[in-house]
Amino acid sequence: MLMLFLTVAVLHIVALVTPGPDFFFVSQTAVSRSRKEAMMGVLGITGGVMVWSGVALLGLNLILEKMAWLHSIIMVGGGLYLCWMGYQMLRGAFKKEVATEEAPAVELAHGGRSFLKGLLTNLSNPKAIIYFGSVFSLFVGDNVGGAERWGLFVMIALETFAWFTIVASLFALPKMRRGYQRLAKWIDGMAGALFTGFGIHLIISR
């Protein structure tokens, strides 16, 4: 079982470090708002991963095979949410273009909005759907007991939280934030285009 944990740990960290909606959301929140808000997003993303890993450990691949319509709903719904996120970022980028040259104040989110955005970004993440619905499920067969499944569940949650904490801390550094202030409209525009692209791809590939 040690080999199983090592294999899943390596597999999951590779999946985490590959840039996707989660990465762009955390990094953009950290440079444009604050580390605190980015960490709220990290908690949301970790919560989303816990949902996906929990369902995968219960047999997500079998559910998706038997209920193709559910798979389509998840893909389309996730795609629409990512497109909406992309639209919000693009709209913000165009607003920055006509803003004054004064250094903009850091925009803080209200309450748990960053947590909710992080959660929804992960739940609608095409990488998460594909990864937990197919690749991850291959390593969790009927021979894996309850204790091992709980161990994998905790390990995946901790890995996710640790990685995105590093991302949030790095992009919240003063140097990164100053760079963002100079290139805000381009960074937000690129992030918006990427989110929109992820969403469209998710919808048409269902």
N, C-alpha and C positions, 0 to 999 in steps of 0.2 A: 504493500500500500504506500510505502514511502516513495516509490517510483511514480505512482499515480499522482501524489501531491506535488512532486517535483515537476512532472510533466505539465500538469494543469497550471502550476505557478508560472512556469516559463511561457506557456501558451497564452496565459492571460496578460502577462506583462507585455508581450509582443503586441497583443491586440490593443492594449492601452496606449502604448507609445506611438502607434500608427495614427497620424492626425485624422480627426473626424469632427463631427459636430460638438461633442463633449469638450474636446481640446480647444476648439475655437471659441466656444462659449466661455470657458473658464479664463482663458488668456485675455479675451476681449473685455470681460468684466473686470479683471484685475487691473489692466492698464487704464481703463476708462473710468472706473469707479473707485474701488478700494479693495484691499486684501480681505477685509471683513466680508464684503458683499460677495467676493469671489469664493470665500470659504463657505458661505451659505449655499452657493451654487454647487460647490464640491459635495456638501452634505446631501443636496438634492440628487446629484448624479449617483452618489453612493447608494442612496435609497432606491433609485431606479435599477441599478445593478443588482441589488439584493432582491428586487422583485423578479427580474429576469432569471437570475441564478436559481432562486427558489422554485420558480415555475419549471425551469429546465431540469432541475433535480427531480421534479415530480413527473417529468415526461413531456416536456414542451414539444419535442419533435413528433411524438405520437399524436398529440392534440392537433398540431398543424397539418399532419398527414390526413387525419380523419375529418377535419373541419376546414376545408380549403377556403370557404367563405370567410371564416374568422381571420385567416391569414391575409386575405385581400383587404378586409376592413382595417386591420392593424397597419398594413402597408400604406393604404390610401390616407387614413387618418394621420399617421405619422408624417407622411409626405406633405399634407396640407399644413400641419403645424410648423414644420421646418420652413416651408414657403412663407408662412406668416412671419416667422422670426426673421427670415431674410428680408422681407419687405420692410419690417420695422427698422432693421439696421440700415438698409439702403435709404430709407426716408430720413433717418438721422444723419446719414452722410451728406445728403443733399442740403439739409438744413445748415450743417456746419460750413458748407461752401459759401453761404451768404451771410454767415455770422461776422461779427466785428473781429478785428485783429487782437483784441484783448485776450489775455490768457483765460480760457474758460475754467470755471470752477468745477470741481469734481462732482459729478452727478450721482447722488446716492439713491439707491432703490428704497422703496418703502416696505417696511415690515419684512415678511417672508417671501417677497416677490422673486428674489434671486433663487431662493430654495425651490420654489415652485417651477421656475423656468429651468433650473438644472434638472429637476425631476422629469419634467415633460420632455426636455431635450434628449435625455437618455432613453426614456420610454419610447420616443419616436425615432431613435437613432437606427438607421438601417444596418449599421455594423453590429449593434447589439442583437437585433432580430436574427440576422444571419448567423452570427457567432454562437449565441445561446441556443438557437433553434436547430443547428446542424453540427458545427465543429465541436462545440463544448459537449453536446449530448453524446457524441461518439465515445467519450472517455468515461461516461457514467452509465455503465450497464447494470443489469440485474444483480451482478456479483458484488456490487458496491453496497456495503451495509449502511445502516442509519447513522452510526457514529462517524463514519467516513464522509457521508454526505453533509452532515452538520459541520465537520471540519473544513470541507471544501467551501461551504457557504461562508463561513467566517473568514477564511483565508482570502477569498475573492473580494469580500467587502473591505478588508484591511488593505489589500493591495491597491484597490481602486482609490480609497481615501488617501493613502500615502502618496501615490503618483500624482494625483491632481492637487494635493497640498503643495508638492514641489512646484508644479506648474503655476499655481496661484502665487506662491511666494516669489518665484522668479520674475513673473510679469508685473508684480506689484512693486518691484524695486524702483527707487526714484529715477534712475537713469532710463529705465524702460518707460516710465510714465512721462518723462520729459520728451522722449522720442515720440510717444503717442500723441502728445499735444501738438507736435509739429506736423504729424502725418495723420491726424485723426480722421479726416474725411476719406482718405485712401484706405486706411486700415478698416474702418467701418464698412466702406463700400466693398472691399474684398471679402470681408466676413459675410456681409449680406448676400453677395453673389454666390459664395460657397454654400451657405445655408439654403438658398433658393435652388441651387444645382442639386444638392443632396435631396431636397424635397421632390423635385421633378423626377429625378432618377428613381426615387422610391415609388412614386406613383406609376410610372410607365413600366417598371420592372416587376410589378406584382404578378 
